[in-house]
Amino acid sequence: MSAAPPAYDEQKETGKELRYIAVSASQECVYLLRGDGVCDRSKGAGKVHSRMQPPAGLQYTAISAGFHAVYLLRSDGSVDRSTGSGKITSTLTPEEGKYVGAAGGVSASYLIREDGAVDRVEKSKGHTEAMNPPPGVKYIAASAGTDATYLLRDDGKVDRTTKNAKVDCTMAPRAGAYVFLSDQLAITDGKAIYGNSANYLIRDDGGCDRTTGKGEVDQELKNPEAAYVASTAGHSSSYLIRADGIVDRTKGNGKIDSEMKPKAGTKYIDASAGSAASYLLRDDGVVVRTKNGKIDTEMLPGAEVVKDGVFGKLATMMS
């Protein structure tokens, strides 16, 4: 077992050594996972409003923000679930083995087991139903959304499901294998829930297949400068991360509208599309908060926590 993460006062002394290693945004908050296994939660304005500590002796190793809750994968293979305020509301543990991944969704979320099956957790019914892959195949990643969820298989194909833990169709790339699925953003105007209009499936040859539904590929995106390695799908814009560390931003229709270049000597390695802002993770461990394709602020691990209250309300209004 690893040692428990240091208390915050100790982290002040080692703040320069801390790095963000993952980022996941929802409409209300963004979650930033640090290399020491602690998760920072921000409600906007590039500020940290709470710090989520894992249980003693454990670390958080992956995060996925859904519409109703955020899921935090622990180093012991369980998943902590939080429905707000940075507080853990429940812990999900598989009957056997460990969870190795999670995808927060809207009506259901998906937890990937080490045996290659996926546990589908329904929000309304509060129960878990297993989804088993075809014989000889394992699920290795998932992307949960409003209309459809995509399950990446270790044979490079993607199973698409829309309800009741049933696979509607299997997507096979025209060439190579799928290796990465864009996460999906869900937002609400108080009357209805809206999702992203397209999803982006990254292939091992560096190409990206864009799908708008029905399990069909509508467009193929390629960049002559560098291969695509990751993606994130938002409501008004989506982001494709390139192997050279530059991010291509698209506002729809499969058209690249702009390039977002990182600071000299660094690369962007991950991204998460949010509602008021989107977030790009650099390989130096800094998260860049962007608005309308422009850099808004840099978020550094080890920053002071801004408590809820007046400052939290102001931050939310500014986000």
Secondary structure as UniProt FT lines:
FT   HELIX           8..13
FT   HELIX           15..17
FT   STRAND          20..25
FT   STRAND          30..34
FT   TURN            35..36
FT   STRAND          39..42
FT   TURN            45..46
FT   STRAND          47..48
FT   STRAND          50..52
FT   TURN            56..57
FT   STRAND          60..65
FT   STRAND          70..74
FT   TURN            75..76
FT   STRAND          79..82
FT   TURN            85..86
FT   STRAND          90..92
FT   STRAND          99..103
FT   STRAND          108..113
FT   TURN            114..115
FT   STRAND          118..122
FT   TURN            123..125
FT   STRAND          128..131
FT   TURN            135..136
FT   STRAND          139..143
FT   STRAND          149..153
FT   TURN            154..155
FT   STRAND          158..163
FT   TURN            164..165
FT   STRAND          166..171
FT   STRAND          178..181
FT   STRAND          183..184
FT   STRAND          186..188
FT   STRAND          193..195
FT   STRAND          199..203
FT   TURN            204..205
FT   STRAND          208..211
FT   TURN            214..215
FT   STRAND          219..221
FT   STRAND          228..233
FT   STRAND          238..242
FT   TURN            243..244
FT   STRAND          247..252
FT   TURN            253..254
FT   STRAND          255..260
FT   TURN            264..265
FT   STRAND          268..272
FT   STRAND          278..282
FT   TURN            283..284
FT   STRAND          287..291
FT   TURN            292..293
FT   STRAND          294..299
FT   TURN            301..302
FT   TURN            308..309
FT   HELIX           310..318
//
